[in-house]
Amino acid sequence: MEDWQNGGFGFYVHWPFCMAKCPYCDFNSHVSKEIDQKQWRSAYLSEIDRVAEEIGPRTLNTIYFGGGTPSLMDPDLVAAIIERIRTHWPTANDFEVTLEANPTSIEAGRFQGYRDGGVSRISMGYQALNDEDLRRLGRMHTAKEGMEAFEIAKNAFDRVSFDLIYARQDQTLDAWRDELTRALELSIDHLSLYQLTIEQGTAFGDRYERGKLRGLPSEDLATDMFFVTQELCDKAGMSAYEVSNHAKLGSESRHNLVYWRYGDYAGIGPGAHGRITVNGQKIATETLRQPEAWLQAVEKSSNGETERDIVSKADQASEMLMMGLRLSEGVSLERFSALSGSKISSQTLENLSEMGMLLLDGDRLRATPQGRVILNALLRELLVDI
């Protein structure tokens, strides 16, 4: 068995367009007045065929439409992409197709078309449940519109997830507790709960550098919000299966599990990344970020990639550990050793376990809730001699 089979195989499709650029967002997203979706369809289908020719037959676990705002794609375009992918690879019994959506009434009306085209799961970007914070975050929907879109989504799909951001400007611990409690009362099966981070190159990043982004919580308050999140979700039967993701048993995002279990994933579209195994070698792929440049490259050379690198076994082991310790299930030490050719120091494992940062259960290594808060520091300790 090749190592990637421990995590499975997923296909990621990046749609780079949004109606507006959110001030906190550092994803590859662009605002465009005119989009020729027929032209984009030809480019996506060409890229799918190219990837299939290179990696050959294998079982496909998931497809994920990310962005940008994929709910701006015509349902016919989404259906054509799913159909072409499925012509190349047989699908797993628990095959999942996720599409990210913004909860505006216009886009919600497309949900039925997406379901008919093969989408089985919707991931909705709410980010906040009150109008003032939605305005601050640059969102184009109101709280009321968000809830209306959620009801439409629940009627169209068996599986609906949504995102919230906490540690927002002027947010108190009690306010976050109340907001998360409301979210958990919606009979939802998956929540992605992210702490607001200020990224360079974003509008928030620029404001922060100029001292204009006021009201951000202290590090201690943000940490308290993290632990309140774990407490409330645990009580609701939606424990964290990953640092920022909570689900009822069996409702985990299967596509994201491909990433975190360090499987293979092909990535197409502007700015998409991939990790694919070809002839026993793990390859990291990247694509052109600018939509028009990517589109022209695919049309002229039938390849939207910019570069690719072979990932060494040592780097594979590090990446596998970094991704896997985000999961509550942890990682296999035997798998790590097979990739790296070495073992993590038993003394380091013992020390971190005694500090309450790690749990060691036979071959499985897990980070505790306390360890997940300082995961980067934990990884540095584990990999220091590798």
MILO-550151 format. One record per residue: residue in three letters; x, y, z of N, C-alpha, C in turn. Coordinates in pm, whole numbers, plus 50000, padded with zeros to 5 digits. Example, Ala and Ser with C-alpha at 12.3 -4.5 7.8 and 13.67 -1.06 7.14 Angstrom:
2
   residuo   n_east   n_north    n_up   ca_east   ca_north   ca_up   c_east   c_north    c_up
       ALA    51319     49431   50780     51230      49550   50780    51320     49670   50780
       SER    51285     49775   50708     51367      49894   50714    51290     50003   50787
***
This chain:
386
   residuo   n_east   n_north    n_up   ca_east   ca_north   ca_up   c_east   c_north    c_up
       MET    50084     49881   50000     50000      50000   50000    50087     50124   50000
       GLU    50058     50221   49913     50131      50347   49913    50083     50433   50029
       ASP    50172     50522   50077     50141      50599   50198    50015     50682   50182
       TRP    49991     50741   50066     49876      50829   50049    49743     50759   50076
       GLN    49741     50626   50060     49617      50552   50080    49570     50554   50225
       ASN    49660     50591   50319     49618      50609   50457    49516     50723   50471
       GLY    49522     50818   50377     49432      50932   50386    49328     50939   50276
       GLY    49348     50863   50167     49253      50865   50057    49291     50966   49950
       PHE    49197     50987   49857     49221      51075   49743    49103     51171   49726
       GLY    49133     51301   49724     49032      51402   49705    49066     51492   49587
       PHE    48965     51559   49534     48983      51650   49421    48932     51787   49462
       TYR    49021     51888   49452     48985      52025   49491    48972     52113   49368
       VAL    48861     52187   49360     48835      52279   49249    48823     52420   49305
       HIS    48912     52510   49262     48910      52646   49315    48839     52740   49219
       TRP    48734     52806   49271     48664      52910   49197    48709     53044   49256
       PRO    48774     53130   49177     48846      53244   49237    48764     53371   49255
       PHE    48636     53370   49221     48560      53495   49216    48468     53512   49337
       CYS    48458     53638   49381     48367      53677   49488    48291     53802   49445
       MET    48180     53829   49513     48107      53953   49488    48180     54072   49549
       ALA    48255     54047   49658     48335      54151   49723    48446     54080   49802
       LYS    48554     54153   49829     48667      54097   49903    48650     54128   50051
       CYS    48639     54025   50134     48626      54045   50278    48758     54096   50336
       PRO    48755     54187   50432     48877      54251   50480    48973     54158   50556
       TYR    48923     54044   50605     49008      53951   50679    49063     53839   50591
       CYS    49018     53831   50466     49043      53713   50382    49177     53721   50310
       ASP    49258     53615   50325     49384      53609   50249    49381     53494   50148
       PHE    49261     53442   50118     49248      53339   50014    49260     53404   49877
       ASN    49284     53322   49777     49298      53374   49642    49159     53401   49583
       SER    49109     53522   49606     48976      53559   49558    48983     53693   49488
       HIS    48898     53710   49388     48900      53829   49304    48757     53870   49271
       VAL    48739     53999   49250     48609      54053   49210    48614     54083   49061
       SER    48516     54032   48988     48512      54053   48843    48368     54079   48800
       LYS    48349     54179   48713     48215      54213   48667    48161     54111   48567
       GLU    48249     54057   48483     48206      53964   48379    48284     53834   48387
       ILE    48212     53723   48386     48275      53590   48391    48211     53504   48283
       ASP    48291     53456   48190     48243      53368   48085    48249     53225   48137
       GLN    48137     53177   48191     48139      53047   48258    48159     52933   48159
       LYS    48123     52951   48032     48150      52848   47932    48300     52834   47909
       GLN    48370     52945   47908     48516      52943   47892    48581     52875   48012
       TRP    48533     52906   48130     48587      52842   48250    48556     52693   48253
       ARG    48440     52657   48205     48405      52515   48199    48506     52438   48113
       SER    48538     52489   47996     48634      52422   47908    48769     52407   47976
       ALA    48812     52511   48049     48942      52507   48116    48943     52404   48229
       TYR    48838     52403   48311     48833      52305   48420    48832     52162   48366
       LEU    48753     52136   48265     48744      52000   48211    48877     51957   48151
       SER    48948     52051   48089     49080      52021   48034    49178     51983   48145
       GLU    49174     52057   48255     49264      52028   48368    49231     51894   48433
       ILE    49104     51862   48443     49065      51732   48499    49123     51619   48414
       ASP    49112     51632   48283     49164      51529   48193    49316     51516   48207
       ARG    49385     51629   48223     49531      51626   48237    49572     51553   48365
       VAL    49506     51585   48475     49538      51520   48602    49511     51370   48593
       ALA    49399     51333   48534     49363      51191   48524    49466     51113   48444
       GLU    49515     51172   48337     49615      51104   48255    49744     51082   48333
       GLU    49776     51175   48422     49902      51164   48495    49895     51065   48610
       ILE    49790     51069   48692     49791      50987   48813    49723     50852   48794
       GLY    49646     50836   48688     49590      50705   48660    49475     50667   48751
       PRO    49434     50539   48745     49316      50494   48819    49340     50482   48969
       ARG    49240     50519   49046     49238      50504   49192    49097     50537   49237
       THR    49065     50507   49360     48932      50536   49411    48926     50680   49461
       LEU    48820     50751   49421     48801      50890   49460    48709     50897   49582
       ASN    48757     50967   49684     48679      50981   49807    48592     51107   49811
       THR    48646     51216   49757     48576      51343   49773    48605     51440   49658
       ILE    48513     51533   49639     48533      51652   49557    48497     51772   49643
       TYR    48575     51879   49632     48548      51999   49712    48560     52122   49624
       PHE    48453     52203   49620     48454      52329   49549    48478     52441   49650
       GLY    48596     52504   49642     48631      52609   49736    48659     52740   49663
       GLY    48688     52844   49739     48708      52972   49671    48765     53078   49763
       GLY    48738     53205   49723     48632      53251   49636    48494     53212   49689
       THR    48399     53227   49599     48260      53193   49631    48206     53098   49525
       PRO    48221     52967   49545     48173      52870   49445    48023     52876   49420
       SER    47948     52933   49514     47804      52942   49490    47770     53050   49388
       LEU    47872     53116   49330     47851      53202   49213    47864     53124   49083
       MET    47904     52997   49091     47913      52914   48972    47774     52871   48927
       ASP    47753     52866   48796     47628      52813   48744    47615     52666   48784
       PRO    47498     52622   48828     47480      52480   48861    47520     52387   48748
       ASP    47498     52427   48624     47537      52343   48511    47688     52325   48504
       LEU    47762     52429   48539     47908      52421   48541    47955     52324   48649
       VAL    47897     52335   48769     47931      52245   48878    47902     52100   48838
       ALA    47785     52078   48779     47746      51943   48738    47841     51886   48634
       ALA    47885     51969   48540     47976      51923   48435    48111     51881   48493
       ILE    48159     51957   48590     48287      51924   48655    48276     51792   48730
       ILE    48168     51776   48807     48149      51651   48882    48139     51533   48787
       GLU    48063     51548   48681     48047      51439   48585    48180     51400   48521
       ARG    48261     51500   48482     48389      51469   48418    48484     51400   48515
       ILE    48488     51445   48638     48574      51380   48738    48532     51235   48758
       ARG    48402     51211   48765     48353      51076   48790    48372     50983   48670
       THR    48391     51039   48552     48421      50952   48438    48562     50894   48446
       HIS    48650     50960   48522     48789      50917   48530    48817     50825   48649
       TRP    48742     50840   48759     48773      50763   48879    48647     50704   48940
       PRO    48652     50577   48981     48540      50520   49057    48535     50586   49195
       THR    48418     50593   49253     48402      50664   49380    48384     50567   49496
       ALA    48425     50614   49614     48411      50536   49737    48264     50527   49776
       ASN    48233     50431   49861     48094      50413   49905    48042     50535   49981
       ASP    48132     50606   50052     48092      50725   50127    48135     50852   50055
       PHE    48136     50848   49924     48176      50961   49839    48102     51088   49879
       GLU    48177     51200   49886     48121      51327   49931    48160     51438   49834
       VAL    48064     51525   49803     48090      51643   49720    48044     51766   49797
       THR    48139     51852   49834     48109      51972   49913    48124     52096   49826
       LEU    48034     52192   49847     48044      52321   49780    48030     52431   49884
       GLU    48126     52523   49885     48118      52638   49974    48017     52739   49919
       ALA    47941     52801   50011     47837      52894   49968    47830     53013   50063
       ASN    47794     53127   50008     47762      53243   50090    47611     53250   50110
       PRO    47566     53280   50231     47423      53271   50261    47344     53395   50218
       THR    47348     53426   50091     47260      53530   50040    47141     53464   49973
       SER    47031     53533   49968     46908      53472   49915    46925     53435   49768
       ILE    47000     53515   49692     47018      53485   49550    47091     53353   49533
       GLU    47200     53335   49606     47277      53212   49593    47204     53092   49651
       ALA    47126     53115   49757     47051      53004   49818    46955     52943   49716
       GLY    46904     53025   49626     46812      52974   49525    46876     52876   49429
       ARG    47008     52870   49428     47079      52776   49340    47094     52637   49403
       PHE    47063     52625   49532     47094      52501   49604    47034     52377   49539
       GLN    46909     52390   49494     46844      52274   49432    46920     52230   49308
       GLY    46967     52326   49228     47044      52293   49109    47175     52225   49142
       TYR    47240     52268   49249     47365      52203   49290    47340     52059   49334
       ARG    47233     52040   49410     47202      51903   49454    47174     51812   49335
       ASP    47095     51861   49240     47065      51782   49122    47191     51751   49041
       GLY    47291     51839   49049     47415      51819   48975    47516     51730   49044
       GLY    47487     51688   49168     47576      51594   49235    47638     51641   49365
       VAL    47612     51765   49407     47664      51813   49535    47585     51747   49648
       SER    47656     51697   49749     47590      51628   49860    47602     51703   49993
       ARG    47685     51807   49996     47711      51877   50122    47739     52024   50093
       ILE    47682     52112   50174     47703      52256   50161    47777     52307   50285
       SER    47877     52391   50261     47950      52456   50370    47927     52606   50357
       MET    47856     52664   50454     47811      52803   50442    47895     52897   50528
       GLY    47936     53008   50468     48021      53104   50538    47940     53212   50608
       TYR    47895     53184   50730     47819      53284   50806    47912     53387   50870
       GLN    48008     53339   50949     48111      53417   51018    48060     53488   51143
       ALA    47937     53535   51144     47880      53598   51264    47728     53590   51255
       LEU    47661     53603   51370     47516      53593   51374    47449     53724   51414
       ASN    47524     53836   51405     47462      53966   51430    47506     54064   51323
       ASP    47418     54158   51292     47440      54247   51177    47561     54338   51193
       GLU    47586     54385   51315     47699      54476   51334    47832     54409   51303
       ASP    47850     54288   51353     47976      54218   51326    47984     54172   51181
       LEU    47872     54136   51122     47873      54102   50979    47920     54222   50897
       ARG    47875     54341   50934     47918      54462   50864    48067     54484   50880
       ARG    48117     54468   51003     48260      54486   51028    48345     54386   50948
       LEU    48292     54267   50933     48366      54162   50861    48349     54173   50709
       GLY    48273     54272   50664     48259      54294   50521    48165     54196   50453
       ARG    48079     54131   50531     47988      54033   50474    47872     54105   50406
       MET    47816     54043   50303     47711      54106   50224    47571     54055   50259
       HIS    47561     53974   50363     47430      53926   50406    47400     53975   50547
       THR    47274     53982   50580     47233      54012   50716    47215     53881   50793
       ALA    47200     53893   50924     47177      53774   51006    47047     53706   50964
       LYS    46943     53784   50935     46815      53728   50893    46829     53654   50761
       GLU    46898     53713   50664     46918      53647   50535    46997     53517   50553
       GLY    47092     53520   50645     47169      53399   50670    47084     53285   50719
       MET    46993     53313   50813     46907      53209   50866    46808     53159   50760
       GLU    46761     53249   50675     46671      53206   50568    46743     53113   50470
       ALA    46868     53146   50438     46946      53062   50348    46975     52927   50413
       PHE    46996     52927   50544     47022      52802   50615    46901     52708   50606
       GLU    46783     52763   50621     46662      52681   50611    46648     52621   50472
       ILE    46676     52701   50369     46671      52650   50232    46772     52539   50213
       ALA    46893     52560   50267     46999      52459   50254    46959     52329   50322
       LYS    46901     52338   50441     46861      52216   50513    46755     52139   50437
       ASN    46668     52210   50364     46564      52143   50287    46621     52075   50162
       ALA    46734     52126   50113     46793      52072   49990    46897     51965   50016
       PHE    46966     51972   50132     47079      51883   50158    47066     51817   50294
       ASP    47110     51693   50301     47113      51622   50429    47224     51673   50518
       ARG    47332     51724   50456     47450      51766   50532    47479     51913   50504
       VAL    47472     51995   50609     47498      52138   50598    47592     52178   50712
       SER    47703     52243   50675     47797      52296   50774    47797     52447   50764
       PHE    47834     52514   50874     47862      52657   50856    47977     52703   50944
       ASP    48036     52816   50900     48155      52872   50964    48116     52990   51053
       LEU    48186     53003   51164     48180      53122   51247    48322     53163   51284
       ILE    48341     53293   51298     48469      53348   51343    48448     53405   51483
       TYR    48541     53372   51576     48533      53432   51709    48662     53511   51737
       ALA    48668     53571   51856     48776      53664   51890    48772     53785   51796
       ARG    48649     53830   51770     48629      53946   51684    48644     54075   51764
       GLN    48644     54186   51695     48658      54316   51760    48547     54338   51863
       ASP    48588     54376   51983     48496      54412   52094    48406     54296   52137
       GLN    48439     54174   52098     48357      54059   52138    48395     54016   52278
       THR    48297     53997   52364     48321      53950   52500    48306     53798   52506
       LEU    48355     53741   52614     48344      53596   52631    48197     53555   52640
       ASP    48116     53633   52713     47974      53601   52726    47902     53612   52592
       ALA    47941     53712   52512     47877      53729   52381    47907     53610   52291
       TRP    48032     53562   52294     48066      53444   52214    47993     53320   52265
       ARG    47983     53308   52397     47912      53193   52455    47766     53192   52407
       ASP    47701     53307   52409     47562      53317   52366    47549     53287   52216
       GLU    47640     53341   52136     47631      53322   51991    47652     53175   51953
       LEU    47751     53112   52014     47777      52971   51984    47662     52883   52033
       THR    47603     52917   52147     47487      52842   52196    47373     52848   52095
       ARG    47349     52967   52038     47246      52981   51935    47276     52893   51814
       ALA    47402     52892   51773     47439      52811   51657    47417     52663   51683
       LEU    47451     52618   51803     47437      52477   51836    47290     52435   51849
       GLU    47202     52531   51867     47059      52501   51879    46992     52485   51742
       LEU    47066     52504   51634     47008      52499   51500    47001     52358   51442
       SER    47029     52258   51521     47026      52118   51476    47119     52097   51357
       ILE    47237     52152   51368     47337      52138   51262    47431     52024   51299
       ASP    47498     51964   51198     47584      51849   51230    47732     51880   51217
       HIS    47767     52000   51168     47908      52034   51152    47927     52184   51164
       LEU    48025     52224   51244     48060      52365   51261    48211     52382   51245
       SER    48251     52484   51167     48391      52525   51160    48402     52657   51235
       LEU    48481     52657   51342     48487      52771   51434    48631     52821   51439
       TYR    48655     52937   51378     48790      52987   51361    48813     53113   51444
       GLN    48930     53120   51505     48970      53244   51570    49014     53344   51464
       LEU    48969     53467   51477     49009      53571   51382    49159     53590   51387
       THR    49223     53576   51273     49367      53602   51261    49387     53717   51164
       ILE    49483     53800   51193     49511      53918   51110    49627     53883   51018
       GLU    49597     53872   50889     49695      53829   50791    49751     53948   50714
       GLN    49881     53944   50689     49944      54047   50608    49886     54046   50467
       GLY    49873     54165   50409     49822      54174   50273    49671     54184   50264
       THR    49603     54174   50380     49457      54190   50382    49424     54333   50428
       ALA    49300     54373   50409     49257      54505   50456    49271     54516   50607
       PHE    49235     54408   50679     49253      54408   50824    49401     54419   50860
       GLY    49487     54349   50785     49630      54356   50811    49684     54497   50795
       ASP    49639     54566   50691     49682      54704   50669    49634     54796   50782
       ARG    49508     54778   50823     49455      54860   50932    49530     54833   51062
       TYR    49561     54708   51086     49631      54669   51209    49769     54734   51214
       GLU    49840     54734   51101     49973      54795   51095    49966     54945   51123
       ARG    49856     55008   51085     49841      55153   51108    49778     55184   51244
       GLY    49752     55081   51325     49692      55102   51455    49545     55137   51449
       LYS    49479     55102   51338     49339      55138   51317    49242     55025   51345
       LEU    49293     54906   51377     49204      54792   51401    49191     54773   51552
       ARG    49096     54843   51608     49083      54847   51753    48986     54740   51803
       GLY    48998     54713   51933     48903      54624   51997    48933     54476   51986
       LEU    49053     54441   51935     49087      54300   51927    49109     54244   52067
       PRO    49068     54119   52092     49081      54064   52227    49227     54034   52262
       SER    49254     54030   52391     49387      53990   52437    49409     53842   52408
       GLU    49534     53800   52415     49565      53659   52391    49496     53570   52494
       ASP    49490     53618   52619     49424      53539   52725    49275     53524   52697
       LEU    49210     53632   52652     49068      53625   52622    49042     53533   52503
       ALA    49126     53541   52400     49109      53453   52285    49125     53307   52326
       THR    49219     53279   52416     49237      53143   52466    49115     53096   52544
       ASP    49059     53186   52626     48938      53151   52700    48823     53120   52604
       MET    48815     53194   52495     48711      53168   52395    48730     53031   52332
       PHE    48855     52992   52309     48884      52859   52254    48831     52751   52349
       PHE    48860     52764   52476     48819      52660   52570    48667     52660   52593
       VAL    48603     52777   52589     48456      52782   52595    48396     52710   52474
       THR    48460     52729   52358     48415      52661   52236    48417     52509   52255
       GLN    48526     52458   52313     48536      52313   52335    48429     52267   52434
       GLU    48410     52344   52539     48314      52307   52643    48172     52297   52588
       LEU    48128     52401   52516     47991      52403   52466    47968     52298   52359
       CYS    48066     52281   52270     48050      52182   52163    48051     52039   52219
       ASP    48134     52014   52318     48136      51883   52382    47999     51849   52441
       LYS    47941     51946   52511     47810      51924   52573    47701     51898   52469
       ALA    47719     51956   52350     47619      51940   52244    47643     51816   52159
       GLY    47744     51735   52196     47774      51615   52118    47847     51644   51989
       MET    47917     51758   51984     47991      51796   51865    48135     51829   51904
       SER    48205     51729   51953     48342      51749   51996    48431     51784   51877
       ALA    48544     51844   51908     48639      51884   51804    48710     51760   51751
       TYR    48682     51724   51627     48759      51616   51565    48886     51672   51502
       GLU    48892     51806   51491     49010      51879   51445    49013     52010   51520
       VAL    49125     52079   51521     49142      52198   51605    49025     52295   51593
       SER    48980     52323   51471     48877      52424   51450    48745     52367   51400
       ASN    48733     52235   51394     48615      52174   51334    48547     52077   51430
       HIS    48415     52092   51437     48334      52015   51531    48222     51947   51456
       ALA    48193     51823   51491     48089      51749   51418    48029     51641   51506
       LYS    47905     51608   51473     47847      51488   51529    47916     51367   51467
       LEU    47916     51256   51538     47985      51137   51491    47932     51096   51354
       GLY    48024     51083   51257     47988      51045   51122    47963     51162   51029
       SER    47964     51285   51082     47937      51403   51000    48062     51487   50974
       GLU    48179     51430   51000     48303      51501   50974    48317     51532   50824
       SER    48388     51639   50792     48415      51672   50652    48513     51569   50595
       ARG    48465     51484   50507     48551      51377   50454    48663     51433   50368
       HIS    48636     51543   50299     48742      51601   50217    48854     51655   50304
       ASN    48819     51729   50407     48924      51782   50494    48999     51672   50566
       LEU    48933     51560   50592     49003      51446   50651    49110     51391   50558
       VAL    49088     51402   50426     49193      51363   50331    49318     51446   50355
       TYR    49300     51578   50375     49415      51665   50404    49482     51625   50534
       TRP    49402     51618   50640     49459      51598   50773    49516     51458   50793
       ARG    49465     51362   50719     49523      51227   50725    49635     51210   50623
       TYR    49670     51318   50559     49781      51325   50464    49765     51226   50349
       GLY    49646     51234   50288     49624      51159   50166    49669     51239   50045
       ASP    49627     51199   49927     49655      51272   49804    49536     51361   49769
       TYR    49564     51476   49714     49457      51560   49661    49509     51637   49540
       ALA    49431     51633   49434     49462      51710   49314    49394     51845   49327
       GLY    49463     51952   49287     49406      52085   49295    49410     52155   49161
       ILE    49293     52201   49113     49288      52275   48988    49216     52408   49010
       GLY    49243     52504   48921     49187      52637   48935    49292     52733   48986
       PRO    49273     52864   48970     49373      52963   49008    49410     52959   49156
       GLY    49538     52941   49184     49586      52939   49321    49570     52808   49394
       ALA    49522     52704   49326     49501      52575   49393    49635     52504   49416
       HIS    49645     52435   49528     49761      52353   49561    49720     52206   49556
       GLY    49818     52119   49540     49790      51976   49540    49906     51897   49598
       ARG    49877     51776   49638     49977      51677   49678    49935     51547   49610
       ILE    50009     51505   49509     49974      51384   49437    50093     51291   49431
       THR    50067     51162   49437     50173      51061   49429    50176     51004   49288
       VAL    50291     51019   49222     50310      50971   49085    50435     50884   49082
       ASN    50418     50758   49040     50531      50664   49035    50604     50656   49169
       GLY    50527     50655   49277     50585      50639   49411    50642     50765   49471
       GLN    50638     50878   49399     50692      51003   49451    50579     51100   49484
       LYS    50589     51162   49599     50493      51264   49639    50534     51396   49575
       ILE    50438     51460   49507     50467      51583   49434    50376     51694   49485
       ALA    50436     51810   49515     50360      51929   49552    50336     52012   49428
       THR    50210     52047   49403     50176      52125   49284    50118     52260   49323
       GLU    50140     52359   49238     50081      52492   49253    50031     52538   49117
       THR    49935     52629   49119     49883      52684   48993    49898     52836   48994
       LEU    49887     52895   48877     49889      53039   48865    49776     53100   48946
       ARG    49803     53209   49016     49702      53269   49105    49606     53362   49033
       GLN    49653     53437   48935     49566      53532   48866    49469     53458   48773
       PRO    49339     53481   48786     49241      53406   48707    49267     53411   48556
       GLU    49289     53528   48502     49308      53539   48357    49437     53471   48313
       ALA    49542     53482   48393     49669      53417   48359    49653     53265   48360
       TRP    49579     53214   48460     49555      53069   48467    49473     53023   48347
       LEU    49369     53098   48316     49282      53062   48206    49359     53059   48073
       GLN    49442     53158   48050     49520      53164   47927    49621     53051   47919
       ALA    49683     53017   48034     49782      52908   48035    49716     52775   48000
       VAL    49597     52750   48054     49527      52625   48024    49488     52620   47877
       GLU    49443     52732   47823     49400      52734   47683    49518     52720   47587
       LYS    49634     52776   47626     49749      52775   47534    49835     52650   47549
       SER    49852     52604   47674     49945      52493   47697    49882     52373   47764
       SER    49749     52379   47789     49677      52269   47856    49735     52236   47992
       ASN    49785     52341   48063     49842      52318   48196    49840     52450   48274
       GLY    49766     52453   48384     49757      52574   48464    49855     52580   48579
       GLU    49945     52481   48587     50041      52480   48697    50155     52578   48672
       THR    50212     52629   48784     50330      52714   48775    50456     52633   48800
       GLU    50452     52549   48901     50570      52471   48936    50526     52349   49016
       ARG    50618     52255   49027     50594      52138   49111    50726     52092   49170
       ASP    50718     52038   49289     50838      51994   49361    50815     51855   49416
       ILE    50919     51774   49416     50914      51644   49482    50928     51667   49633
       VAL    50838     51608   49710     50842      51622   49855    50926     51507   49913
       SER    51034     51540   49980     51121      51436   50035    51048     51355   50141
       LYS    51099     51237   50169     51037      51153   50272    51036     51223   50407
       ALA    51147     51293   50439     51153      51364   50568    51047     51473   50574
       ASP    51030     51545   50464     50928      51650   50462    50787     51591   50466
       GLN    50769     51476   50402     50639      51409   50410    50607     51372   50554
       ALA    50706     51322   50626     50684      51284   50765    50647     51406   50849
       SER    50716     51518   50826     50687      51641   50900    50547     51692   50868
       GLU    50512     51691   50740     50379      51738   50700    50271     51647   50756
       MET    50295     51517   50752     50197      51422   50805    50174     51445   50954
       LEU    50282     51470   51028     50271      51494   51172    50199     51626   51198
       MET    50235     51730   51122     50174      51861   51140    50024     51856   51115
       MET    49982     51785   51009     49840      51775   50978    49768     51682   51075
       GLY    49829     51568   51103     49762      51466   51183    49740     51504   51328
       LEU    49832     51583   51386     49813      51622   51525    49703     51726   51543
       ARG    49654     51781   51433     49536      51867   51440    49410     51785   51469
       LEU    49415     51656   51440     49300      51568   51457    49296     51508   51597
       SER    49176     51487   51648     49162      51422   51778    49212     51278   51773
       GLU    49205     51216   51654     49252      51077   51641    49403     51067   51638
       GLY    49472     51178   51615     49617      51178   51615    49680     51109   51495
       VAL    49805     51064   51514     49882      51004   51405    49942     50872   51450
       SER    49982     50794   51350     50051      50668   51374    50201     50693   51380
       LEU    50264     50655   51491     50409      50670   51503    50482     50576   51407
       GLU    50423     50461   51381     50483      50367   51286    50485     50427   51146
       ARG    50376     50493   51108     50371      50558   50977    50474     50670   50969
       PHE    50485     50748   51076     50585      50855   51079    50726     50798   51060
       SER    50757     50690   51130     50890      50630   51120    50916     50573   50981
       ALA    50812     50516   50919     50828      50460   50785    50861     50570   50685
       LEU    50803     50688   50703     50830      50798   50613    50965     50864   50641
       SER    50993     50889   50766     51112      50968   50802    51239     50885   50811
       GLY    51223     50753   50835     51341      50670   50855    51400     50684   50994
       SER    51330     50752   51084     51378      50769   51222    51258     50776   51315
       LYS    51288     50779   51444     51182      50782   51545    51191     50911   51626
       ILE    51074     50957   51672     51071      51070   51764    51130     51026   51897
       SER    51209     51111   51957     51275      51080   52084    51173     51036   52188
       SER    51200     50919   52248     51110      50870   52352    51112     50962   52474
       GLN    51225     51026   52499     51234      51120   52612    51148     51242   52587
       THR    51149     51291   52461     51064      51406   52426    50917     51370   52441
       LEU    50879     51252   52395     50740      51207   52408    50700     51198   52555
       GLU    50789     51146   52637     50760      51131   52779    50746     51267   52846
       ASN    50838     51359   52813     50834      51492   52876    50705     51566   52841
       LEU    50669     51563   52712     50549      51635   52669    50422     51569   52722
       SER    50426     51438   52739     50311      51368   52798    50295     51407   52944
       GLU    50405     51415   53017     50400      51454   53159    50350     51597   53175
       MET    50377     51681   53075     50332      51821   53079    50185     51834   53040
       GLY    50123     51724   52998     49982      51728   52962    49956     51777   52821
       MET    50059     51774   52736     50046      51822   52599    50016     51710   52500
       LEU    50056     51588   52533     50041      51474   52443    49980     51355   52515
       LEU    49915     51270   52437     49868      51141   52485    49926     51034   52394
       LEU    49985     50931   52452     50042      50821   52375    49965     50694   52409
       ASP    49899     50638   52307     49815      50520   52325    49860     50416   52223
       GLY    49953     50329   52265     50008      50231   52172    50083     50302   52060
       ASP    50036     50281   51938     50101      50342   51821    50049     50483   51793
       ARG    49940     50524   51860     49876      50653   51830    49930     50763   51918
       LEU    49967     50873   51855     50011      50992   51926    49907     51101   51905
       ARG    49856     51158   52015     49753      51260   52007    49795     51384   52084
       ALA    49751     51500   52038     49768      51623   52115    49646     51640   52205
       THR    49668     51682   52328     49558      51712   52419    49499     51848   52381
       PRO    49383     51884   52436     49330      52018   52410    49430     52128   52444
       GLN    49505     52109   52552     49607      52208   52588    49720     52209   52485
       GLY    49754     52091   52434     49859      52082   52334    49820     52144   52201
       ARG    49693     52136   52168     49647      52194   52040    49660     52347   52039
       VAL    49648     52407   52158     49660      52553   52166    49800     52599   52127
       ILE    49900     52517   52155     50040      52553   52125    50099     52453   52025
       LEU    50021     52416   51925     50059      52308   51835    50190     52335   51762
       ASN    50213     52457   51719     50338      52488   51647    50460     52466   51736
       ALA    50451     52508   51861     50562      52486   51954    50581     52337   51980
       LEU    50470     52265   51989     50475      52121   52011    50547     52051   51897
       LEU    50516     52090   51774     50579      52030   51656    50729     52057   51652
       ARG    50768     52177   51691     50912      52207   51695    50985     52114   51789
       GLU    50925     52086   51904     50988      51994   52000    50996     51852   51945
       LEU    50890     51808   51881     50885      51670   51830    50982     51648   51714
       LEU    51004     51752   51635     51086      51737   51514    51228     51787   51530
       VAL    51267     51825   51648     51397      51891   51667    51514     51803   51624
       ASP    51503     51671   51640     51615      51582   51606    51590     51501   51479
       ILE    51482     51533   51407     51448      51455   51288    51518     51511   51163
***
